Amino acid sequence: MTGHLITYTQQAQDELARWQKRMQRKPSLLNRLSKNTQNRINRVIPEKIHTAITSGIKQMTRALIFGAGLTTPNPVSEMSLADREEKARAIIRAHRNTATAEGAITGAGGLLLGLADFPIWLGIKMKMLFEIAATYGIDTRDYKERIYLLHIFQLTFSSQEHRNKIYSQLVNWKDQVFPLPEDIHQFDWRSFQQEYRDYIDIAKLLQLVPGIGAVVGAYVNHRLTEKLGEYAMNAYRLRTL
């Protein structure tokens, strides 16, 4: 049994090391061109629209992650890493399948249902993060652990340049956690919403196209929900291994 646990821990460490290399890559030429294009588009968009979108995402995310919208799972204790991660993968599969079905339904429903996908899918992803955190023994009743969840979310849905910055904060979390703002209004919601929106804009616009919306919605929700789960597991491995 001990040999199996050592073998699994080494496997997890190897996976974490590969993931860490990806998080620290320099932005490629394509990454930089895409980001520059998005930045130019964002500069053309009127400030009042940016303000409205930032406010909307801020309120929606705050309601989910700091309000009563999600039940805080009890942290799991006395469990091996292998068992924790088996449980985490089961959580990811369940939420990925829910998100896939939801994306197909809203994608097939035209513009109004397609727009409804955004808050529904956001709720699925946040619930998954809470459950994964609890699996690693994290008590998400702690406000600063919820800030950690938001950092994982940003890490997943950001340009490579911004990902480098967020990763450096996660890897130094013990130093980072103390100066975190006590007031959630001080969180950088503008960067949060812009990076997230820029990352999924094209995919979500295709979801609104009649005829292909259901396929696109199912595929995008499936792939990106699974990606968020993978990033969450590795973000908690940073603190566990």
C-alpha positions in Angstrom: 0.0 0.0 0.0 2.8 2.4 1.0 4.6 1.7 -2.3 1.4 2.6 -4.2 1.0 5.9 -2.3 4.6 6.8 -3.0 4.1 6.0 -6.7 0.9 8.1 -6.9 2.5 11.0 -5.1 5.5 11.0 -7.5 3.0 10.8 -10.4 1.1 13.8 -9.1 4.4 15.7 -8.5 5.5 15.0 -12.1 2.1 16.2 -13.4 2.4 19.3 -11.3 5.9 20.1 -12.6 4.7 19.9 -16.2 1.8 22.2 -15.4 4.1 24.6 -13.7 6.2 24.9 -16.8 3.1 25.7 -18.9 2.1 28.4 -16.4 5.5 30.1 -16.7 5.9 30.0 -20.4 6.5 33.4 -22.1 3.6 34.6 -24.3 4.1 33.3 -27.8 3.9 35.6 -30.8 0.3 34.5 -31.5 -0.6 35.1 -27.8 0.8 38.6 -28.0 -1.0 39.4 -31.3 -4.3 38.1 -30.0 -3.9 40.1 -26.8 -3.0 43.3 -28.6 -6.0 42.9 -30.9 -8.3 42.4 -27.8 -6.7 45.5 -26.2 -7.4 47.6 -29.3 -11.0 46.4 -29.3 -11.3 47.2 -25.6 -10.0 50.7 -26.1 -12.7 51.3 -28.8 -15.5 50.1 -26.5 -17.0 53.1 -24.5 -16.0 53.3 -20.9 -19.6 53.1 -19.7 -20.0 49.7 -21.4 -16.8 48.5 -19.6 -18.1 49.8 -16.4 -21.5 48.1 -16.9 -19.9 44.7 -17.8 -17.5 44.9 -14.9 -20.3 45.7 -12.5 -22.4 42.9 -13.8 -19.7 40.2 -13.6 -18.7 41.6 -10.2 -22.2 41.4 -8.8 -22.8 37.9 -10.3 -19.5 36.5 -9.1 -19.8 38.0 -5.6 -23.3 36.6 -5.2 -22.1 33.2 -6.1 -18.8 33.1 -4.2 -19.5 35.3 -1.2 -23.3 35.1 -0.9 -25.7 32.4 0.0 -25.9 31.1 -3.5 -23.5 28.2 -2.8 -23.5 25.8 0.0 -19.9 25.6 1.5 -18.8 21.9 1.6 -17.1 20.6 4.7 -13.4 20.2 4.2 -12.3 16.5 3.8 -9.8 15.3 6.4 -7.8 12.1 7.0 -7.6 11.0 3.3 -4.6 10.1 1.2 -3.7 12.2 -1.8 -4.7 9.4 -4.2 -8.2 9.2 -2.7 -8.6 13.0 -2.6 -7.7 13.2 -6.3 -9.9 10.3 -7.3 -12.8 12.2 -5.6 -11.7 15.5 -7.3 -11.8 13.8 -10.7 -15.3 12.5 -10.0 -16.4 16.0 -9.1 -14.9 17.4 -12.3 -16.6 14.7 -14.5 -20.0 15.4 -12.9 -19.8 19.2 -13.4 -18.3 18.8 -16.8 -21.2 16.6 -17.9 -23.7 19.1 -16.4 -22.0 22.0 -18.2 -21.9 20.1 -21.5 -25.6 19.3 -21.4 -26.4 22.9 -20.4 -24.3 24.3 -23.2 -26.0 22.1 -25.8 -29.5 23.2 -24.6 -28.8 26.9 -24.4 -26.8 26.8 -27.7 -29.8 25.2 -29.5 -32.2 27.8 -28.0 -31.2 30.8 -30.0 -30.0 34.2 -28.7 -31.9 34.5 -25.5 -31.1 31.1 -24.2 -27.5 31.5 -25.5 -27.1 34.6 -23.3 -28.6 32.7 -20.4 -25.7 30.3 -20.6 -23.3 32.7 -19.1 -24.6 33.0 -15.5 -25.7 29.3 -15.5 -22.3 28.1 -16.6 -20.5 30.4 -14.2 -22.5 28.9 -11.3 -21.6 25.4 -12.4 -17.9 26.3 -12.5 -17.9 28.1 -9.1 -19.7 25.2 -7.4 -17.1 22.8 -8.8 -14.3 24.9 -7.4 -15.8 24.9 -4.0 -16.2 21.1 -4.0 -12.6 20.5 -5.3 -11.2 22.8 -2.6 -13.1 20.9 0.1 -11.7 17.6 -1.3 -8.2 19.0 -0.6 -9.1 19.8 3.0 -9.6 23.5 2.4 -12.2 25.4 4.4 -13.9 27.8 2.0 -15.7 29.6 4.8 -12.5 31.5 5.1 -12.8 34.6 2.9 -9.2 34.5 1.7 -9.7 30.9 0.5 -12.5 32.3 -1.7 -10.0 34.8 -3.0 -7.8 31.9 -3.9 -10.7 30.3 -5.8 -11.0 33.6 -7.8 -7.2 33.4 -8.6 -7.6 29.8 -9.9 -10.5 31.1 -12.1 -8.4 33.9 -13.5 -5.4 31.6 -14.1 -7.6 29.3 -16.2 -9.4 32.0 -18.3 -6.6 34.5 -19.0 -4.0 35.4 -21.6 -0.6 33.9 -21.1 0.8 37.2 -20.0 -1.8 37.6 -17.2 -1.5 33.9 -16.4 2.2 34.4 -15.6 1.3 37.1 -13.1 -1.5 35.1 -11.4 0.7 32.0 -11.2 3.4 33.9 -9.4 0.8 35.0 -6.8 -0.4 31.4 -6.3 3.0 29.9 -6.0 3.9 32.5 -3.3 0.5 32.3 -1.6 1.8 32.3 1.9 3.4 35.7 1.3 0.4 36.8 -0.8 -2.4 35.9 1.6 -1.7 38.5 4.3 -1.9 41.7 2.3 -5.1 40.6 0.5 -7.8 43.2 0.7 -10.3 42.7 3.5 -12.9 44.5 1.4 -14.0 42.5 -1.7 -14.7 45.8 -3.5 -10.9 46.3 -3.7 -10.4 43.1 -5.7 -9.3 43.9 -9.3 -12.7 43.2 -11.0 -11.9 45.1 -14.1 -8.9 42.8 -15.0 -10.9 39.8 -13.9 -13.9 40.5 -16.2 -11.7 41.6 -19.2 -9.4 38.6 -19.1 -12.4 36.2 -18.7 -14.5 37.9 -21.4 -11.6 38.1 -23.9 -10.7 34.5 -23.4 -14.1 33.1 -24.1 -15.6 35.8 -26.4 -15.2 34.1 -29.8 -16.3 30.7 -28.6 -19.4 32.1 -26.9 -20.3 34.2 -29.9 -20.3 31.1 -32.1 -22.6 29.5 -29.6 -25.3 32.1 -30.7 -25.0 31.1 -34.4 -28.2 29.1 -35.5 -27.4 25.6 -36.6 -24.1 25.2 -34.8 -24.9 26.7 -31.4 -25.7 23.5 -29.7 -22.5 21.7 -30.8 -20.3 24.7 -30.0 -22.0 25.2 -26.6 -21.6 21.6 -25.6 -18.0 21.4 -26.8 -16.8 24.7 -25.2 -18.5 24.1 -21.9 -17.1 20.5 -21.8 -13.5 21.5 -22.7 -13.3 24.6 -20.5 -15.0 23.1 -17.4 -12.5 20.2 -17.6 -9.6 22.7 -18.0 -10.8 24.6 -14.9 -10.9 21.4 -12.9 -7.4 20.5 -14.0 -6.0 23.9 -13.0 -7.8 23.7 -9.7 -6.3 20.3 -8.9 -2.8 21.6 -9.7 -3.3 24.9 -7.8 -4.1 22.8 -4.7 -1.2 20.5 -5.3 1.0 23.5 -5.0 -0.1 23.8 -1.4 -0.4 20.0 -0.7 2.8 18.5 -2.1 
